[in-house]
Amino acid sequence: MKKRVYFILTIIIFVIASPLSTTHAFDTTTFGWGYKKNKEHNPPDAGKYGPMLDKYNSFYVDKSGDKVVYLTFDLGYEAGHTGQILDVLKKKKVPAAFFLAGHYITSATDLVKRMRDEGHIIGNHSYNHHDFTTLSEEKIKEELDKINDELYDAIGQKYTQYVRPPRGDFSERTLAITEKLGYTTVFWSSAFVDWGSEKGWQTAYQSIMDHIHPGAIILLHATSKDNAEALSHLIDELRKRGYGFKSLDDLLWKETVKLPF
């Protein structure tokens, strides 16, 4: 009798547990990252994306209310302006994160070494800059692993903690995959449309200042001459307005520890 009871209980547990342990019905709807801007200098509203990012330990803003900003740059190729950007960051003693695609690591290795040596974070922008929502979990892992392999060969860095999806395209499934692989996905809450024709550094500067807010994660592309020339002005003006500059490591630590004060 006892054996029969144990057998029945085993079957019940298996039936209940198996759907959770073998599969999960993630929403595969593709989204392009976006948010509702405001000129009141408040963090932008990410709508339905916000809870989804929270669920998978992903960030687009520092929600603490602290008057800090985080500078991040995306790079797929070198256009001759990254050295100037690094010069400004070094002179102003400001940390940044550089999200690199595969070609950049092999073609601009000296600049990658400099990023590392000067204390900046090197993030993962995927090897081929393919839309994650079109890739299998295996292919996403391969894209991210190849960046880590290239970094190790080039500068001895073994892994990357932060990932930024190419073009900002994502789904619940891709967020779940990158979290499962041990990454922290980072979007942004402030950006300048800095591809295409150059409009002068004042345009880049004003675009950021119009929507700056406490906790901003700022996205810029180091391929833009305007961004390189605006950077020093941005840093000086933000400091005048009482902002400090932090690294993504500070944000991750803050979110992980959740201090009660």
N, C-alpha and C positions, 0 to 999 in steps of 0.2 A: 504493500500500500504506500509506504514511504517513497519507494523508488518511483511509483507512478506520479505521486504528488510533485516530486522533484523534477520529473520529466515535463509535466504540464507547466510548472513554473518556468523552467528553462525555455520552453517554446514561447510562452507569453513574453518573457524578457527579450527574447530574440526578435519577435515581431514588433515590439514597441521600439526597441533600440536600433534595429537595422536601418530604417530610413534616415536616422540622424547620423549614424556612423559611416554609412556608405555613400550618401549623397546629400546635397543641399541645394534647394531650388533658389538660386540667386537670381535677382532681377538682372537681365542682360541688356536692358535698354541703354543705348549709348547717349551720353551727355557731352556737351562741350562746356568746359568750365566757364562760368559767368556769375555775375552778382549785380545787385542794384546799387549804383553809385549815388552818393549824396554830396552836397557841398557844405554840409554842416560839420564836416570833419569828424563824423562818427564812423565806426566800422561798417562796411557795407553789408547788406542783407543777402545771404546766399540762398535764401528760400529753402526748398526741399533738399538742397545739396548739403546744408549744414548738418542735419542729423545723420545723414549718410556718412559724412566724413568722420563725425564723432564716433560712430559705430565701429569704424575700422581704424581708429587712432591716427587719422589724417588731419592736416592743418591747412588753413588758408589765412588765419589771422591769430594773433595773441589776444585772447578774450579777457585777460586779466584787468584791462583798463590802464595798465602801466604805460607811461609815455615813452615807449621805445619803438624802434623800427628795425626791420631785418632786411638787409640788402641781398638780393639773389640775382644771379646772371645766368642766362641760358646760352650755351655755345655749341655750335655744330661745326664751325670752321673759323679760322682766324682771318680777320679783315684789317689787322694792323693797329687796333685800338686798345687791345687788352693790356699791353705794357703800360700805357698811359693810365688806364683804370687802376692797375696795381700800384703805380706810383702814387696816385692820389690816396688810395686806401692806406698805403704805408705811411705817407706823410701825415694823414689825418688820424691815424691809429684806429681804423674802423674795420671790423671783421665783415666778411661776406661769404656767400656760398656760390660756387660755380657748378652748374649742372651741365655735364659734358656728354656729348655723343661720341661714338667710337672714332670717327675720323679725326676729331680734334686731338685726342690723346696721342695718336701716332704722328700727326703733322705739326703739332705745336708742343712737343714734349718739354722743351725748356720753360715755357710759360706754365705748364702744368706743375713742374717741379717748383717753380717760384710760388705758385698758389699754395702748395703744401708747405714750403719752407717759411712762408710769411704768415702761416697760421690760419689760412682760410679753409673752409670746408669744401671738399670736392664731392659733388652729388652725382647721381646716376640719371642720365637722360635717355638711356637705352642705346644700344650699339648702332642700330640702323635707323633710329627715329621713326619706327613704324607705330601705327595706331594700335595700342594694346587691346582695344575692344575687338579687333579682327583676329587676334592671335589666341592660340591655345595656351593653357597654363604652362605647358612644356616650353613653348616658344617664348613666352614672356620671361621665364626663368633663364632661358638661353641668352636673350637680349641683355638681361641685367648681369648675368655671370660673365659675359664677354667684356663688359666694361671693367669689371673687377679684375679679370685676367690681364687686360691691357694695362690697367693702372699698376698692377703688381710688376709686370714686366718693365714698365717705363720708370716708375718711381718707388717701387717697393710697398705701395699701399695695398693691403690685403682685401679690404672690402669697403663698401659704401653703405651708409646708414639711411640716407635720404634719396628718394626717387621723385622725379617730376615727370608725369606722363607726357609723351610727345604731343604737342599742340593742345594740351589740356583736355584731351578726350579720355573719358573714363566711363565705367559702369560699376554697379555694386559688385559684380563678379571680379572686375580687375582690382578694385580696392581690396577685396577679400584675398585675392591672390598675392598682391604685394605685401599685405600684412602677414599672411601665412609664411612668406619667404623671409620675413624678418625686417622688412623695410618700413620706413615712415614716409608716407606720401605727402608731398608739400605742394599746394597750389599757391595762390597769391590773392591779395586784397587791394593791390594798387599796381597799375601797369600803364605804360605809355606805348601806343601803337607805333613801334620804332622800326618797322620794316618798310621797305619802299624808299621813296625819295626823302632826302634829308631836308629839314625845315629850319635848322638852326638850333643851337643849344637852349635858347630861351623857350622854345616851344616844348622841348622835353622837360625842362625845369618846371614850367608853369603847369603842364599836364599832371605832374606828380603833386605839386604843391596845392593845386585846386582840390584834391581829394585826399590829402594826407590825414591820417587819423592815428590815435594811440593803438599800438600793436600791429601796425601795417607790415605785411610781408610784401616787399616791393619787387616786382619782376622787371628786369631790364635785359636787353641783349647787348653783349659786349661787341657785337659787330657794328654797332651804331656809333658813328663819329659824334653825333649830337649827344648821346648819353655820356660818352667819355668826357666831352667838354662841359657838360652840365653837372657832372658828379661833384666837383669841388664846391660849386655854388649850392647844390642841394644839401650837402653835409653841413656847410657853414650856416645856412638859413635854418635848417632843422634844429641845430644846436641852439641857435638864438631863440627858437620857439620852445626850448626846454626839452627837446627829444634827445634820448640816448640811443646808441647803436649796440645791438646784441647779436650773437650768433644763434643759429638754429639749435645748437646744443643747449643753449640757455633755455630756449623755449621748450625743448623736449624734456629737459630736467624739471622745469617748472610744472609741466603737464603730468609728468610721471609721479613726482613727489607729492603734489597737491598739498602744499603746506597750509596749515589751518590759520595762518595770519598773513 
